Amino acid sequence: MDLSVLWFILVTVLFIGFFFLEGFDYGVGILTPILGKTDTERRVLINSIGPFWDGNEVWMLTAGGAIFAAFPHWYATLFSGFYLALFLMLAALILRGVAFEFRSKDNNPAWRNMWDWLIFAGSLVPALLWGVAMANLIRGVPINGEMEYVGTFWSLLSPYTLVGGIAGLLLFILHGALFLTLKVEGELVNRARQVALRVGALAVLALVLLVALSYSQTDLFTRAGAGVAYWGAVVVLLLANWKLRGGKYGWAFGLNGLAIVLSTVAVFWGLFPRVMVSSLNPQWSITLYQASSSPYTLKVMTIVAAVLVPVVLLYQGWTYWIFRQRVNPKHLEY
């Protein structure tokens, strides 16, 4: 296989892993001050993702690093064009990480409440912006013939991309609520189920609207596989809601995760062999061949990835296995 194509597939896999894993801890972060009625309940909710959230973010860093090394022209155009949006996302993630560490440094309720709402904001902003970013990738952004972004921050916002942001946000909130049904106990499970039922219906509507708008706003459906993946995501999301209503929380979580996976596959499949679409002129769209590094660089990267990636996957899998038990107030340290 052409190494440029291989690394495009690997970048896609990294984003799939990131959205599946980070999706549920974004969702839990958003739901923490809403579902948690007491400080103890909020601590239980935070502890449910405590061993995982920072490891999940490594997938995003690895995806960014892979783009930088394998497709430097893609990286340059993407990060310069999305600079302000990425700055907002980074600021939100910094606040989120600080909030996780600082909330328990003082027993003052006002102090803890402030950090809980910063966890909420620090989870909501990137969850929303990732949906907007994915919608922009497939819809296209103003790129000229020199592979330079010539728009502004406001060029990234349109009815279509905002629908993409809302759809992604709702899928992540649903993912977090379903994760909590598997990780907490007692009344918190019932509250998470009720939120999942409400958000699940909205997520289906938002995803259907996004797919429908994609017919007129993108050329995604010129690739049959991308269309199958996108509509497959809708079907799988409907099945997730059905399993949720039947109390099959594990099935519901897995199916919702599959809907996130299929949505991501649809975007990258519809994008291929481009890495960024120009809204000014299709001829100015950046292809993976234009954006890629030298064959030697890609070869070295492939060897390193083949050695190290299995180790990382084994370690992260071991972490999830060790911390697989449900979290309850007895597990908290006072």
Secondary structure, DSSP 8 states (H G I E B T S, - for coil): --HHHHHHHHHHHHHHHHHHHHHHHHHHHHHHHHH--SHHHHHHHHHHHTTTHHHHHHHHHHHHHHHHHH-HHHHHHHHHHTHHHHHHHHHHHHHHHHHHHHGGG---HHHHHHHHHHHHHHHHHHHHHHHHHHHHHHH-B-B-TTS-B---GGGG--HHHHHHHHHHHHHHHHHHHHHHHHH--THHHHHHHHHHHHHHHHHHHHHHHHHHHHHHH-SGGGSHHHHHHHHHHHHHHHHHHHHHHTT-HHHHHHHHHHHHHHHHHHHHHHHTTEEE-BSS-GGG-EEHHHH---HHHHHHHHHHHHHHHHHHHHHHHHHHHHT-S---GGG---
